[in-house]
Amino acid sequence: MSNSVTVSEKKQFINWFLNRYELQKKEAAWLLSYLSSDEQLLKRVHFVDHVENLPKAILMSTKCVKKPSFQFKKKKRLGTDVESAYFDIKSFPKEDIYIGLYFKDCASCPEFAAVLEVNPLEKQDLAQDQLLSLFAEMFLDHTMKEFHKKELYVQIDQSLEDRDEERFAILTAELRKLEKDMI
C-alpha cells in the first residue's frame, strides 16, 4: 500500500482494470475512463480499501462480486446515479475523490495493491489503535508483575515459616530483581 501513487500509475491501472473486468454499471466504466483522461482530476483520485466516512467517495463493483454496483457518497449523502457523481466531479474538480473497487480477488491483486493508498482517516484510526494496544500491553505487563510480586510474598512467608533460609534467599533475590524491573 502506497501513499504517493503517480498519475501515470493510476492511468495504467485504470486501463488494466477496464480491460480485464466488467463493471456492473457500464456508466461506471465510462466514469473511470473519464477520470483517466484528465491528469488534473487523476491527481485527486485515490484508490482505497474502505470508503466509509470519507468526504467524497465512489464505490464500484464488477459483475463477478455481490456488492452494490455503484455508490457515490458525498458528506452524508448517498446516491447510486453515475451521472450525479460525474456532475459533482466536474463541478468540484479540486476535491479529492476516494474510489473503492470491488472485484474478484482484489485483496490479492498486485496491480490493485500498487495503487492502493492509505485512507487518511484510517491513518488516524491506526495510530489510535496502536496507542491503545501499547497501553493495554503496558497495563497487562504491570498487572502480571504485580501478581508475580504477590505470589513471591506468599512464597517468602512460607519459606520463613518453614525456616528454609536457602529458599528465602532465592525468593527475596527474585523479588528485588522484579521490583527493580518495575521501576
Secondary structure, DSSP 8 states (H G I E B T S, - for coil): -BS---HHHHHHHHHHHHHH--BSSHHHHHHHHHHHH-HHHHHTEEE-S--TT-SEEEEEEBTTS-S-SEEEEETTEEE--HHHHHHHHHH-TTS-EEEEEE-TTGGG-HHHHHHBB--HHHHHHHHHHHHHHHHHHHHHHHHHHHHHHHHHHHHHHHHHHTT-HHHHHHHHHHHHHHHHHH-
